[in-house]
Amino acid sequence: MKLRDAREAAGYTQESLVLKINAYTKCTLRHYQNIEYGLTIPNIVLGLLIAKLCGIDANDIDEWKIRDT
């Protein structure tokens, strides 16, 4: 599942999700966008928090899966 699809299914915009994340740990909108676009992988705490807020298993997020090279 794409992170964007999971976020939208949970009813969040990027901005609203970042505000929710910031109640627990620091995350800028730009950093979250880089995570969602697959440019960076979050640390374990942030990744699990994003997955929990979106109501999905972190293992199901396509952008975080290990790719064969």
N, C-alpha and C positions, 0 to 999 in steps of 0.2 A: 504494500500500500504506500502510495506517495504521502509524504508528510503534509503537503498542502491539502490533499483530500481528507486526511484525518483531522486536520485543524478545522477545515470548513464544516465537516460532518459534526464536529463538537460545538459548532456555532461561534467560533472565534475568528476575528480578523488577526492579522499579524500583530497589530498594535495592541489589541486587547489581550492576546496571549502573552505578549512580552510584559504587560502590566501585571498579569497574574503570576508570571514567573518571578518577577522582581519582588514579590511578597516573600519569596523563599531564598532566592539567590540572584546575584547580579547578572543581567543579560541586556545588552543594548539591542535596539531594533535591527541595526546593521548586522550584528553578530547572529541574531536569529535568522535573518534573511539569508546569510551565507550558509547556515545550517540547512535551511529549507531548500535552497538551490543546489545543495550537494557540494558546495565549495569547501566546506569544513565539516568535521565530525565533532559533535559536542563531547565534553567530558562526561563521565558516567553519571554523575549526579544530575547534570543538566539534561542529559538524554533521557534518564528515567523519569525526571519531573515532566518533561514535555510529553512523553508517552502517557504518563498517568493523567495529566490534564486533558489530553485528547481522548482518553479512554481506550487506548490500544496497547498491545504488547510491543515493547521496544524492538523485539526480534522481527516484527512484521514491517518495519519501516524500510522501504527500498533503498533510500539514500544511505543507510547505515550498514547495509549488507556488504560482506567482503566479496570483491569481484575477482575473478581469475584474470591474470594478466597474460 
